[in-house]
């Protein structure tokens, strides 16, 4: 029946929205939405960086300090013979 598939319908809807809200309010809404999207992207990037740092920390064996010297090594399980 009534679909918004033709460009003429979209133009009419946009004109009605402009008349109801006004350009200033729509501009402010757009700026707020853009800021929220930017903040979300930055949050996702920082979360990915934290995951990479955690994986890198797990991959390298911890260093031990004895008498001012750093001793590096890995722990191996003893097998019963």
C-alpha positions, -999 to 999 in steps of 0.1 A, spaced: 0 0 0 19 30 13 57 25 10 85 50 13 103 36 -17 102 65 -41 125 95 -38 94 119 -38 82 103 -6 115 108 11 117 145 0 83 151 14 92 135 47 124 155 50 105 188 43 80 179 70 108 171 95 126 204 87 94 223 92 87 206 126 122 207 141 140 235 123 175 235 109 192 246 142 178 218 163 186 192 136 221 205 133 225 201 171 211 166 170 236 158 142 265 171 161 255 152 193 251 120 173 284 125 155 302 131 189 286 99 203 298 79 173 333 93 176 334 85 213 322 49 207 349 44 180 376 57 204 363 34 231 365 4 208 401 13 197 412 16 233 396 -18 242 413 -35 213 447 -20 224 441 -33 259 434 -68 246 466 -67 225 487 -56 255 472 -83 276 480 -110 250 515 -96 247 520 -98 285 508 -134 285 531 -144 257 563 -132 274 575 -150 305 577 -130 336 612 -119 347 625 -126 382 650 -105 401 676 -121 423 704 -101 439 699 -72 415 701 -94 384 672 -103 361 667 -140 356 645 -151 327 632 -186 322 602 -207 318 586 -233 340 583 -269 328 563 -296 344 581 -326 357 569 -359 342 568 -390 364 591 -418 352 
